[in-house]
């Protein structure tokens, strides 16, 4: 690893808010040819994004690629990102943050569905025969930034330089992987009949915010088991710990399926995992997120997002290599937007520390 690699351009983690997103999770087939094909594909992603994006210059097309712990080991070997590990399950019984198979995550965003569709088609065509798709979700932006359950999504997302601070790995974190991020994804299915049977006041207590105005409830009113209370974190100095979310509603009304695809980016998986523990186990244990009485997690995966130059350089790396390949110092890369995307369930709404009544 060379000094030039310590200041790497991130992938488009903080790209602008878009109307549509595709989430595709695949596993890599268990043969040497498939692994080699995936490594070679890493060098093609940026070129495909540019080629498709030029067809609609103002379409805000982007793609983020992430790799799971197992995938990193079998595709690239050592060194590996310091905090990359398999997805950790939380909870018991009917309330569990489950881990499901997945080696590679594709997070494709654009203002129009056709751009997402075309890029997904091109990316997956290059992977044909080398991977197996285990999950694919086409998300959409819902009215005035509202989640499927009717509350505004992503109110507390960091923006600008703050977004980079909370999502991009720095030299002090993991020098070999500066410019990278971690991303955790979950697919939630909602019991909309049960949720809609509640009064607005009951829904607001569960979320911890007003439904129409999107204002946080007063401390004396908001329960300690509300969603916003349990997904609120601070460090030991009392500073807010934030993550960046770009969740999307999805569903099939004809099949009675209504859901939210949660996707959270951070410079470490630790804060997102703490939020999940608070939600599914409770803080303190037993004081769980009552939103989970109406929302069920059916997938779960943790992935490492390499910097843009490293993603392209990974095409040259094989397990057993002594180091990550030298990354191009003058590589033309897609710039990361300064403003962040927003969205949440509102999973990950961060403002202050968990409070208990």
C-alpha positions in Angstrom: 0.0 0.0 0.0 1.5 3.3 -1.0 1.1 6.8 0.6 -1.0 7.9 -2.4 -3.7 5.5 -1.4 -4.3 7.2 1.9 -6.4 9.9 0.3 -8.8 8.0 -2.0 -12.0 9.2 -3.6 -15.0 7.4 -2.0 -17.6 5.7 -4.1 -20.8 7.7 -4.6 -22.0 6.9 -1.0 -23.3 10.5 -0.5 -24.9 11.0 -3.9 -27.9 13.3 -4.4 -31.4 12.3 -3.4 -33.0 10.3 -6.3 -36.5 9.1 -7.1 -35.5 5.5 -7.6 -33.1 2.9 -6.4 -32.3 -0.8 -7.2 -30.8 -3.0 -4.5 -29.3 -6.2 -5.8 -27.5 -8.8 -3.6 -25.6 -11.7 -5.2 -23.5 -14.7 -4.2 -20.3 -15.6 -6.1 -20.3 -19.0 -7.6 -17.8 -21.5 -6.1 -15.3 -21.9 -8.9 -12.0 -20.1 -9.8 -13.4 -18.8 -13.1 -16.3 -17.1 -11.4 -14.0 -15.5 -8.9 -11.7 -14.2 -11.6 -14.7 -12.9 -13.6 -15.9 -10.9 -10.5 -12.4 -9.4 -9.9 -12.2 -8.3 -13.6 -15.7 -6.8 -13.3 -14.6 -4.5 -10.5 -12.6 -2.5 -13.1 -15.6 -2.1 -15.4 -18.2 -0.7 -12.9 -17.2 3.0 -13.2 -17.0 2.9 -17.0 -20.5 1.3 -17.2 -21.9 4.0 -14.8 -20.4 6.8 -17.0 -21.5 5.2 -20.3 -25.2 4.7 -19.1 -25.3 8.0 -17.3 -24.3 10.0 -20.4 -27.5 9.0 -22.0 -29.3 11.2 -19.4 -26.7 13.7 -18.1 -29.0 15.1 -15.5 -30.3 11.8 -14.3 -28.1 11.5 -11.2 -27.1 7.9 -11.9 -24.7 6.2 -9.5 -23.8 2.8 -8.2 -22.1 1.7 -5.0 -20.5 -1.8 -4.8 -19.9 -3.5 -1.5 -18.4 -6.9 -0.5 -19.2 -9.1 2.4 -16.7 -10.6 4.8 -16.7 -14.1 3.2 -16.6 -12.5 -0.3 -13.6 -10.5 0.6 -11.7 -13.5 1.8 -12.4 -15.7 -1.3 -12.0 -12.9 -3.8 -9.1 -10.8 -2.4 -7.6 -12.3 0.7 -5.2 -10.2 2.9 -5.1 -7.5 3.9 -8.8 -7.1 4.7 -10.8 -4.2 6.1 -10.3 -4.0 9.9 -14.0 -4.0 10.9 -15.5 -6.3 8.2 -17.2 -9.3 9.7 -20.3 -11.4 9.0 -23.7 -9.8 9.7 -24.5 -10.1 13.4 -28.0 -11.2 14.3 -29.9 -9.6 17.2 -33.0 -10.6 19.0 -34.9 -13.9 19.6 -38.2 -15.5 18.7 -40.4 -13.6 16.3 -38.3 -10.4 16.6 -34.9 -11.1 15.0 -32.5 -9.1 12.8 -31.7 -12.0 10.6 -28.5 -12.7 8.6 -29.1 -13.9 5.0 -26.7 -14.9 2.2 -25.0 -12.3 0.1 -21.5 -11.7 -1.2 -21.9 -8.5 -3.2 -24.3 -5.6 -2.9 -25.2 -3.2 -5.7 -26.9 0.0 -4.7 -28.0 1.7 -7.9 -29.6 5.2 -7.8 -31.1 7.5 -10.4 -34.0 9.9 -10.9 -35.6 7.7 -13.5 -36.3 3.9 -13.3 -35.0 3.3 -16.9 -31.5 4.5 -15.9 -31.5 2.1 -12.9 -32.8 -0.7 -15.1 -30.3 -0.2 -17.9 -27.3 0.1 -15.5 -28.4 -3.0 -13.6 -28.8 -4.9 -16.9 -25.3 -4.0 -18.0 -23.7 -4.8 -14.7 -25.4 -8.1 -14.3 -24.7 -9.1 -17.9 -21.0 -8.7 -17.2 -21.5 -11.0 -14.2 -23.5 -13.7 -16.0 -22.5 -17.2 -15.1 -20.3 -16.0 -12.2 -22.9 -15.0 -9.6 -26.4 -16.0 -8.4 -28.9 -13.3 -7.4 -30.3 -13.9 -4.0 -32.3 -10.7 -3.6 -33.4 -7.8 -5.8 -35.6 -4.9 -4.7 -36.7 -1.9 -6.8 -37.4 1.0 -4.5 -39.2 4.3 -5.1 -39.3 7.7 -3.4 -42.7 8.0 -1.8 -44.5 11.4 -2.1 -42.9 14.0 0.2 -40.1 11.7 1.4 -42.4 9.5 3.4 -41.8 5.9 4.4 -44.4 3.2 3.6 -45.7 3.7 7.2 -46.5 7.3 6.4 -43.8 9.2 8.4 -41.1 11.4 6.8 -38.0 9.4 6.2 -34.4 10.5 7.0 -34.9 13.7 8.9 -31.7 13.4 10.9 -29.3 12.5 8.1 -25.9 14.3 8.1 -25.1 16.5 5.2 -22.1 17.9 3.4 -18.8 17.5 5.2 -20.6 16.0 8.2 -21.8 13.2 6.0 -18.2 12.4 4.9 -17.1 12.6 8.5 -19.5 9.9 9.6 -19.2 7.6 6.5 -15.7 7.7 5.1 -12.9 5.7 6.7 -9.9 7.9 7.5 -6.2 7.2 7.8 -6.6 7.0 11.6 -9.3 4.3 11.2 -7.7 1.9 8.8 -4.8 3.2 6.7 -5.0 0.4 4.1 -8.6 1.2 3.3 -8.9 5.0 3.5 -11.9 6.3 1.5 -14.0 3.2 2.1 -17.2 2.8 4.0 -19.3 0.1 5.6 -22.9 -0.5 4.6 -25.6 -2.5 6.3 -28.8 -3.5 4.6 -32.1 -5.0 5.7 -35.4 -5.7 4.0 -38.4 -5.0 6.2 -42.0 -6.1 5.5 -44.8 -4.2 7.2 -48.2 -5.3 8.6 -50.0 -2.4 7.0 -53.4 -3.5 8.1 -52.3 -3.7 11.7 -50.4 -0.4 11.5 -53.2 1.5 9.9 -55.6 0.2 12.5 -53.7 2.2 15.1 -54.7 5.8 15.9 -52.3 8.5 14.6 -51.4 9.3 18.3 -50.4 5.7 18.9 -48.3 5.6 15.7 -46.6 8.9 16.8 -45.7 7.4 20.1 -44.1 4.4 18.4 -42.1 6.5 16.0 -41.4 9.3 18.5 -42.3 12.1 16.0 -45.5 13.8 14.8 -46.8 12.2 11.6 -47.9 15.3 9.7 -45.3 17.9 10.8 -42.4 15.5 11.4 -41.5 17.2 14.8 -39.9 15.2 17.5 -42.2 14.5 20.5 -41.5 16.2 23.8 -39.4 14.3 26.2 -42.3 13.9 28.6 -44.4 12.4 25.9 -42.1 10.2 23.9 -41.7 6.7 25.3 -38.3 5.1 25.9 -39.4 2.3 23.6 -40.1 4.6 20.6 -38.1 4.1 17.4 -36.4 7.4 17.6 -35.4 7.0 21.2 -33.7 3.6 20.6 -31.9 4.6 17.4 -30.4 7.7 19.0 -26.7 7.5 20.0 -24.0 9.6 21.5 -20.4 9.0 22.2 -18.8 9.3 25.7 -18.3 13.0 25.2 -22.0 13.6 24.4 -21.5 14.1 20.7 -24.0 12.8 18.2 -23.0 9.6 16.3 -24.7 9.6 12.9 -25.1 7.3 10.0 -26.2 8.0 6.4 -29.4 6.4 5.2 -31.0 6.2 1.8 -33.9 3.9 2.5 -36.6 3.2 0.0 -40.2 2.0 0.1 -41.0 -1.0 -2.1 -43.9 -3.4 -2.6 -46.3 -5.4 -4.6 -49.9 -4.2 -3.7 -51.4 -7.1 -5.7 -49.6 -9.6 -3.5 -50.1 -7.6 -0.3 -46.4 -6.9 0.1 -45.4 -3.5 1.6 -41.9 -2.9 2.7 -38.9 -0.6 3.5 -35.4 -1.4 2.3 -33.1 -0.1 5.0 -29.5 0.9 3.9 -27.1 2.6 6.3 -23.6 3.8 5.6 -21.0 4.5 8.3 -17.2 4.6 8.8 -17.7 1.7 11.2 -20.5 -0.9 11.5 -20.5 -0.4 15.3 -23.1 2.4 15.5 -25.6 0.7 13.2 -25.2 -2.6 15.1 -25.8 -0.8 18.4 -29.0 0.7 16.9 -30.1 -2.8 15.9 -29.3 -4.2 19.3 -31.3 -1.4 20.9 -34.2 -2.1 18.6 -34.4 -5.9 18.7 -33.1 -6.7 22.2 -34.0 -3.4 23.9 -32.2 -0.7 25.9 -32.4 -1.9 28.6 -33.1 -5.5 27.4 -36.8 -6.0 27.0 -37.4 -2.3 26.2 -37.5 -3.1 22.5 -38.7 -0.9 19.5 -42.5 -1.3 19.3 -42.3 -0.6 15.5 -41.1 -4.2 15.3 -44.6 -5.3 16.3 -45.6 -4.3 12.8 -42.3 -4.6 10.9 -40.3 -7.8 10.3 -36.7 -8.0 9.0 -36.4 -10.7 6.4 -32.9 -10.1 5.1 -29.7 -8.7 6.6 -26.1 -8.2 5.3 -23.0 -6.2 6.1 -20.6 -5.1 3.3 -17.4 -3.1 2.9 -17.5 -0.4 0.2 -13.9 0.2 -1.1 -12.9 3.6 -2.4 -13.4 4.2 -6.1 -9.7 3.7 -7.1 -9.4 0.6 -4.9 -12.6 -0.9 -6.4 -10.9 -0.7 -9.8 -7.5 -1.8 -8.5 -9.1 -5.0 -7.0 -9.3 -6.4 -10.5 -5.6 -7.2 -10.1 -5.8 -8.8 -6.6 -6.1 -12.5 -5.8 -6.2 -14.3 -2.5 -2.7 -14.9 -1.2 -1.3 -11.6 -2.6 0.9 -9.8 -0.1 -0.9 -6.5 -0.2 -3.7 -4.5 -1.8 -2.6 -3.4 -5.3 -1.2 0.1 -5.7 -4.1 2.3 -6.6 -4.0 4.7 -9.5 -3.2 8.2 -8.1 -4.6 10.1 -11.2 -7.6 7.8 -11.9 -10.6 9.7 -13.2 -13.4 8.9 -10.8 -17.0 9.9 -10.4 -17.0 12.7 -7.8 -18.9 12.1 -4.6 -21.7 14.6 -4.1 -21.3 17.0 -1.2 -24.9 16.7 -0.2 -26.1 13.4 1.2 -29.1 11.4 0.3 -31.7 11.0 2.9 -34.1 8.3 4.0 -34.7 5.9 6.9 -37.5 3.9 8.4 -36.7 6.2 10.3 -34.1 3.7 11.4 -31.0 5.6 12.3 -32.6 9.0 13.2 -29.9 10.4 15.4 -30.2 13.2 17.9 -29.0 12.7 21.4 -28.7 9.5 23.4 -31.1 6.7 24.2 -33.5 7.8 26.8 -35.4 5.7 29.3 -38.5 6.5 31.1 
